[in-house]
Amino acid sequence: MIRLARRPVLGPLVAALLLAALVLPASLLWPAAGRAQSKPLRPYTLILDFVPTGEYVPHYTALEKGFYRDEGLDVKILRGQGSGDTIKRIAAGQGEVGIADISALIAARANTDVAVKAIALWYRRPPHGVFVRADSSIKTSKDLEGKKLAISPGNSHQILWPVYEKLSGLKPSSVSWVTMDAASMPPALIRGAVDAVPFFVVHEARIRKIAKQQNTDIRVLAAWADLGFDVASTSLVAREETIAKDPEGLKAFLRATLKGADYAFRDKHWEEGVGYVVKAHPEVDPDGALGAAQVGARFVYASEVTSGKMAVGQFDPVQLEKTRDLYTQYLELKRKVGLGEIYTNDLLPARK
């Protein structure tokens, strides 16, 4: 005869607890599993050095793909009005991080003791270049002798022109300058009002598209970096107060930004990144932005980065010393700024 085991009778207290488990939300019984783990996002502002274009694809990629949010940052990107203005705005606390050419930072430290420092090197070479019409008889830099060049007031190309003359073999003081605003320079070249224009090579695709719409074309006569112009250029900058009081926030920002650079620039997700820029700024020409992104990537991922000698964003003190000395001379600065006033590598991600 088979005996069936008697089912234990539940006491009133145990029965009540089991009923509660069926009725109450799981989040009340197991708080650790049901409670949101993410921290509130911190507002964070990035100020560019110019109007948005393909050069800034990594930053918009980091924004759109959530890299900044993953680091707890709610980043807002603002357009710039030039490197000097961006440094002033960062010094005034209008943003946590700015993008500016290192020459403007060195000048601001030397002449006004602005308390801003570079926290990452973006362009490892200057994007300076010289453009001519495709049908021009100018084939080499030496052919610029006696020619007219357009220039905008305060343009670094003109300030550093003696350096270009030395690198290219062009006879000193052999060109004449026609001053105009920067926006008028490419059209002046396209219609033949001037023989050449010095312009950043990242804008080649945009200028060529404008030229072709007018049944002509332009070409890069010389990229200064290809001639051996080896100085530091565009950098990410922050206030010294922010560096001292919130280094973790800046480290988080740099981690996300460099992740965006790896994805968009190193891994060549060009079109996707340009789409993010155009989404935020519909007025941006996608073709010009794509060209700018592809050229800009070469300045970020220069040979010393791709070879593993330097990390993305890492300053080389030897190069920076040469950069400081060159700009101190040609910008006629009040003093020679110490390298420790100009930059820090301490906020960059640790090299793997």
Secondary structure, DSSP 8 states (H G I E B T S, - for coil): -----------HHHHHHHHHHHHS-HHHH-HHHHS------EEEEEE-SSS--GGGHHHHHHHHTTHHHHTTEEEEEE--S-HHHHHHHHHTTS-SEEEEEHHHHHHHHHHH---EEEEEE--SS--EEEEEETT-S--SGGGGTT-EEEE-TT-HHHHTHHHHHHHHT--TT-SEEEE--GGGHHHHHHTTSSSBEEEEGGGHHHHHHHHHHTT--EEEEEEGGGGT-----EEEEEEHHHHHH-HHHHHHHHHHHHHHHIIIIIT--HHHHHHHHHHH-TTS-HHHHHHHHHHHHHHHS-HHHHTTSS-TB---HHHHHHHHHHHHHHTT-SS---HHHHB--TTS----
